Amino acid sequence: MDSQPTATPNAAMRLRELAFSAASAAAVRAAVRLGVPDALGDTPTTAGELAAAVDADPQALRRLLRALTCQGVFAEDGEGRFVHTETSRLLREDTPRSMRYVSLWTTEPWTWAAWPQLDEAVRRGGHVFDDLFGKGFFEYLHEDAPESAEVFNRAMTHSSRQSAQDIAEMLDLRGVATVADIGGGQGHVLAGLLERNPELRGALLDLPDVVAKADPRLRAGGALASRVQLVGGDCRREIPVQADLYIIKNILEWDDRSTRATLRNAVAAARPGARVLVIENLVDDSASMPFTAAMDLLLLLNVGGRKHTADSLVALMEEAGLKVGDVRPVNPYLHAFDGVVPE
């Protein structure tokens, strides 16, 4: 006789929603690619009017909007017209802290090929991307999927710009004359710190083709160029920069070997007493944990990387020779780990 309790209707409904969650992701992607969030203004608008604006079939668009309204993305008034919500406005191109490109990035075509292989990635404990596409993830992006690479770049740029202000506001730079942004992409964090602190000097280290496209403020002729050194290189191999403060943000999510190499290189480059500030998403103690946990699985699939817990990141920093002090939130998505190179 089966003694297990019967599932409640709520549990069954929740599981159905989870199993169909790909439909919600696809609906968000479709709305963005059609341009619906940008076409919908401040006036309540019918599906037919929106369909004419974005060149879509009215009945099909009505169904898409219904699915997104069920998820709280858009809202519908009592007369069958659609209006923006706080969520849907984040999908607009012109909204501060827009999530448009992040939403596209996490639903790019390659993701739909990779997710069904998650069980295999879990079995082997590593990525399946090479098996699927015959080459590494970033090689594939730049050689075979230029549109996806552009979406990735825009998503990272938007994310970096949004977090740069938060980092500049929370970071105590007393006693810091020079800061190095390691693997800092276009250097938005560094630019924000230099603008806020006129006496500060800085260096940006990233791959040569990335540094070549640095924030215009940092490049020759830019407002901050006289206080910046642009360095092309791979932080996993060497960090040829000395500074009072090294910032390592959202790059310690590769495989642990690469993470260890980056941290060791920072310690090797730094003078005794220099600070190494690691800023990362966490899969614990975070309001954004559902998002970060999902990103953790995506990293397992595409590059064999992972997001960290606070304990695992502290352990890696201490293993590299850092003395870890404060751990504090930067915003709901990021935590900062303040390490010091021992005297």
Summary of the structure (lengths in Angstrom):
residues: 343
radius of gyration: 22.5
end to end distance: 68.0
largest distance: 78.9
contacts: 1047
relative contact order: 0.08
helix: 49%
strand: 14%
